[in-house]
Amino acid sequence: MKRILSVILVMSMLLSCFLFASCGAGEKEGGADAPVAKSDFKLGVICLHDEKSTYDKNFIDAVKKAQKELGLKDEQIIFKKNIPETNACYDAAADLVDAGCNVVFANSFGHESFLLKAAKEFKDVQFCHATGTMAHTEKLPNFHNAFAEIYEGRYLVGIAAGLKLKEMMDKDPTVVPKIGYVGAFTYAEVISGYTSFYLGVKEIVPEVTMEVQFTGSWYDEIEEKNAANALIQNGCVLISQHADSMGAPTACEEKGIPNISYNISNAAACPKTFIVASKIDWTPYFKLICEKTMAGKGKEIPVDYTGTIETGSVVLTEINEKAAAAGTAKAIEEYKKQLVGNTRQVFEVKNFTATVTDEKNKNATTDAKGVVTSYMADVDTDAEFAADTEVVTKTGVLMFEESKYRSAPYFDLQIDGIKLLNAKF
């Protein structure tokens, strides 16, 4: 009898080991493609900062809106805030998996490698990441990138800025058409944004020039305010930004300088100078990743999702009529229709010129007039930042095809008319 019991015990242990191996380390019972009951579903969200950052607040607001529209309870959404771009991101992701999250989302570029590490370990959980570049080359079924064609939103608020600048020049002929931009880093995301904004202004005021001051941080209220003040001191009569605090808008309100913001409306805090802001509305994406996962179709989440104006992902805040030029709303709608109808392209190469030197625009080819005819972009990002993809069309409308080959921006051309005050390329 003891021998029989021993055999049964051994067989039971072997069967347990077999079942564990079949499930795979880090996998939950049911597998990656099993549907999840709505009442059992959980979403984990990793944020670089908290609500004090306009960037992070925009994500947090979108999560809460998606939660409401999906009918999820508060306990089904778990936030991890103020998570740096270090292994702390992996730790946060692992904690969220342990808490039962079926989807884990992270919102900052530097989170990506750590989130990818978690995705490789926890194969039955879907990991989604904003602004990243690795999903389309890593090809993991549970790792996804997302961004939006926000350059079109930047272009539209540039139209609003151009109208304001023209109004200022019409009222006072001594006004010099020189604008400023506060940028966080010299990444393609920032370059794409400030260039599209500038091109929108240039559509209304062709002679405009722009200066860009970088802070070296996504969120530093003091440095962002200092940067805006430096631009104003340098003669810039209108300021926009790709940085996440109220530093630049506050400086503009104090100095009476018109301001175009990002991610949120500053109409209440800066009633005299705030005109409008562009932002990515992440609500459609959050609904998508939650619905796909609950349906057991997590692998159908796009590897590299790109939101658009049409998907409701690229939006503008309300226009502050107290600061905006007359006719701004109507003009924005007209240009938006052209963008949606593909009768206007933000980065059509006839709209700008570029200079090629050993240090600047090395991957570009231009004609005798400085028009860009070819550009090899770093789409499949690697440690060497090697140029790997031709992104200028060769047929039809000649344009730089932003967000076609991956969702995250790769436009890093330095076009004429924009001066970088504290960065070298």
N, C-alpha and C positions, 0 to 999 in steps of 0.2 A: 504493500500500500504506500509506504514512504517513497519507494522508487517511482511509483506511478505519479504521486503528487509532485515529486521533483521534476519529472519529465514535463508535466503540465505547466509547472512554474517556468521552466526554461522556455517552453514553446510560447507561453504568454509574453515573456520578456522579448523574445525574438520578434513576435508579431507587433509589439509596441514599437520596437526600433524600426521595423519595416514601415509602419504607418507614419512615424515621425519623419523618416527619410523621404517618403512619398510626398508629404506635405511640403517639405523643404524648410530650411532654417528661416525663421522670421516670417513665416506665412501663417495666416489664420485659417481655422477650419472653414471649409467651404470653397477655398481657392479664390483667385483674383477676379474671376468672371462671375462669381455668384451674386445674384441680386441682393440688395440690402433693404430690409424693411425701413420705411420712412422713419418710424419711431426709434429704430436702432442706429440710424445714420449719424455720423459726427464729422464735422469739418474742423481742421486745425489750421490756424493762420499765424504765420511768423512775420512780424513787422520789424523793420530796422529801428524805427523810433516809435513814438506814440502819437496821440492826437495833437500834440503841440506842433508836430511837423505837418505841414499842409499836404505833403505827399502821402504820408501814412494815414492821415485822417481821411483822405480821399478813398483809400482802400477800405478802411474800417467802415466808413459810411456805406460803401457798395456792398460789403458783406452783410451788414444789417438790413439793407434794402432787399437783397436776395433772400435772406433768412425770412423776412416778412412775406415776400411773394411766394416762397416755397412752403410756408407754414411750419417752419422748424422752431423748436423751443430754444430758449437761451442756453440751456445745458448741452445742446447739440453743437454749439459753436464755442471753440476754445481758442483764445488769443494768446500768443506769446509775443509780448512787446519789448522793445529796446533790446533786440537780439543783434549783436554785432556780426560783422562779416568774417567770422572765425569759426572754429570747431564748435562754438556755442550754438551755431545754427544746427549742426548735426545733432547735438545733445537735445535741443528743443524739438527737433523732428522725431527723435527716438522717444522722447517723453510723450509726444502727441500720439504716436503709434501705441504706446503702452496704455494711453488713456482711451483707446478704442477708436481713434480717428480713421476714417476710410479714405479721406483725402487730406493731404497736407500741402499747404500753399505757402510760398515765401515770396517777399515782394522786392528784394533788392539784388542788384547785379552781382555783388560780391557773395551772396548767399549760395550761388549756384553750385559750386564744386562740393560744398558740404551737404546740400540737399541731394545731389547726385549720389554721394556716398550712401546716404540713407536709402535712396531708391534701389540701389543695388543690393542692399541688405534685406529690406522689407518689401518683398516682391509682390505681395498681395495688396499693397496700399498704393494709391495713385498720388504721385508727387507732381505738383504744378508750380511753375516759377515764372515770375514776371521779369521781363527785360533780358532774359538769358539768351545764350547763343549755342548751347551744346546739344540740345535735344535732337536736332535733325542729323547730327553726326553720330551721337551715341546710340541711337535707335533702340532704346529700351521701351518695352511696351507700357511701362508705368511711370515714365518721365516725360514731361511736356513743358514747352515754353509758350509764352503768350506776350503779345504787345498789341499796339494799334497804330493806325496811320495818323498819329497825332500831328505829324508835320502838316497835314491838311488843316487841322484845327489851329496850329500856330500861324499858318498862312492867313486864315480868316481873321484872327485877331490882329494880324499885321495890317490887314485892310482897314480895320477900325483905327489902328494907330496912325496909318497913313492919312486917313481923313482928318484926324485930330491935328496932325502935323500941318497939313495943308490949311486947315482953319486958322491955326496959329500964325502961319506965314502970311495968309491973306490979311489978317488983322494987324500984323506988325511986320513990315518988309525987312526989318533988321534981324528977324529970327533966322538962324542958320539951321538948315535941315540936317542936324546931327543928333543921332539917338544912341542910347546906351543899353547894354545887356549884361546882367549879372549871371555868370555861369558857374556851375559847381566844378566840373572837371572837363578836361579836354577829350572826353569820350565822344564817339560818333553820335550817341544819343543827344548830347548837348549841341554838338555842331549841326546836326540835322535840324534840331529845333530852332536854333538862333538863325540859321540860314533861311529856313522857310518863313520865319517871322519877318526877316529883313526883306525877302522877296515880295511879301505881301505889302509892306510899307512902300517898297520901290514901285509897285504897280500904280500907286497913287501919286507918289513924289519921286520921279525917276532920278533926281539928283541927290537923294539921301545917302548919307554915309553912317556907319555904325561902329562903335567901339565896344569891345567885350572885356570885362574884368572878371577873372576867375578867383574863386575862393578856396579851392582844394578840399571842399567838404560839401556833402549834400545838405547838411543842416548846421549852420553856424550863424545865429542871428546877428552877432556883433560884426563878423566879417562880411556878411551880406549887406548890412547897413553901411559899413565902411566902403564897400565896393560901390554901392549906389551913390554915396556921397562923393567919392572920387570921380565918378563919371559925370555927376552934376557939376562938380568943380571944374571939370575939363570941358564943359560947354555942351553937354548932352541935354537936350530939352524934353526928352521923353525916355522912359526906362521900362524895360521888360526883364524877365528873369527865368532861369531854370535853376532854382534853388528853393529850399523847402520851408523857409521861415518867413516871418513878417518883417524881417530886417529891411529889405529893399522897399516894399510898399510903405513902411513907416517913414523911411527917409524921404520918399517922394511926397507923402502927405505933409511932412514938416516943411519941405522946401517949395511946395506948390507945383510939383512936376508931375505931369500926367503919367499914369502907370498902367501897364498891361500885366496882369498876374497869371499865376498857374495853379491849377487844381481846385481853388476855391474862390468864391466871391469875396472881395474885400470892401464891398459897398458900405457896410456898417462901420468898419474900422477906419476906412479912408474915403469918406463920402465926397471929398472935393476933387480927388485925383484919380481914383480907380475908374477905369473905363469898362473893361471886360476881361474875362480869363478863359483860357481853353483848358480842357482836362480830358483824361481817359475815364469813361464811366465803365468800371469793371463789373457792374451788376450782370450784364448778359453773360460774361465769362463765368462768374461764380455760379450762376444758375445752370449753365451748361455742364460744368464739371461735377456738380452735385447730382443733377438729373441722370447723367450718363452712368455715374457710379452706382446710384440707387437701382438703376435698371439692369445692372450687371454688365454694362457695356463700357466700362472704364477705358478699355483699350481703343475705343472709338473717339476718345478725346483727341482732338487734333494734336499732332506732334508739335506743330508750330503755328499757333492760332494768331491770326491778325484781324483785329477788330477794325471797323470802318465807320464812316458817318452813317451808312445805311443800316448797320447792325445796332446802331445806338451806342457805339463805343467811343466815338469821337464827338464831343459836345462842347458847347460854350455856355458859360454862365449867363445870367441876365445882364443886359447892358445897363450901366449906370447913366441914365440920360442927363444927369446933372453935370457929368464930366465929358461925355461923348460928344462928338460933332453931330450936327443935324444930318439925318439921313443914314446913320450908321447901320441901323437894323435892316433897312431895305437893301443896302449895298451888300451886307454880309449874306443875306438870303440869295441875292443874285449870283454872287460868286460861289456859294455853296452848291447851287443848282448846276453850275458849270463843272464843278469838281465831281459831283455825283454822276453827271452825264458824260464824263470823260471828254468834254470839249475844252477843258483847261487842265494843264498838268503843272504842278508846283515846280518841279525841277526840269521843265523843258529847257534844254541847254541854250536856246537862243535868248533866254531871259537873263543870262549872266555870262561873265567871262572869268577866266582863271589864269594865273601865272604859274608856270612850272619852273622850279629851281631844284637844286640838289637836296634841299631840305623841305621843300613844300610841293605838294601835289606830284610826288615822284611817280605815282602810278597812273597819272593822267597823260593823255595826248591831246593837244589843242591845235587848231588851225592858226593861220597867220593873224587872225583877229582875236585870238584868245578863247574861241568857242571850244568847249570840250567835245571831242569826237570819240574818245575812248577812255574808259576807266576800269582798272582791275581792282576790285574791292576785296577786303578781307572778310569774306562771308563765313567760311569754315574756320572759325577762329582757332588759332594755335599759338603756342608760346612765342613763335617768331613773328606773329602778325603778318603772315605771308599773304600777298595778293593772289587770289585764286579764281575770281569770277568776273567776267566782263559784265558790267551793269549798265552800259549805255546802249540803247536800242540802235539797231542798224537799219531798220525799216520803219516806215510810217513816221510818226512824230518822234523826233530825236530827243530823248530825255534820259536822265539818270533814273533808273528804275529802283526807287527806294522801296523796301519792305516786300519785294517780290521773291527774293531767294531765301529770306528768313524773316521772321517777324520783327526782331530787334533791329534798330537802325544801323546802317553801315555807311551812310553818307558822311564822309569826313573830308570832303573837298574844302579848300580855303579859297572862297571866291573873292573877286575884286570888289572893293567898296566896304569891306569889313576889316577892321584893324584889331588885332589881339594885343592888349596892353601888357599882359604879364604871362605869356605862354610862348614856348618855342616849339616849332614843328620841323 
